[in-house]
């Protein structure tokens, strides 16, 4: 598990630029936001 900023740094990409690309792709319908899931812990 990691963050978008960590992924950007790993590949020597400015994290703000990566966020900008993601927003652009979302507007174009190329990517969608991940659904938030609620994890349940069972005893």
N, C-alpha and C positions, 0 to 999 in steps of 0.2 A: 504494500500500500504506500502511496506517496501523494505528493501534491503536484499541481500543474507547474508551480514555480520550480520545484525540485526537478521535474522532468525537463523543463526548459534549461535550467543550469547544467544538467547532465549532458545536454546536447549543444551547449554554448549558444543558446538562443536567449535573447532578452525576454524575460517573463512577461513584460508589458506587451511586447509584440505578439507573443503567443496568445495572450488573452484577447488582443485585438482581432487576430485571425479567427479565434473561436467565435467571438461575437459576430463577425462577418459571416462565417459559415452557418451560424444559427439563423441569421436573418435570411440567408439564401435557402434554408431548409436542408442543408447538407449534413448537419449534425443536430442532435437534440440534447437537451439537458438530461442527465441521468435522473431517474426517478429516485426519490428518497424512500428508503425502505426502513421499516421499523423492525429492529431485531428483537426477537423474543428469546429470553433465556428460560429454559425449562429446568425445573428442579431434578 
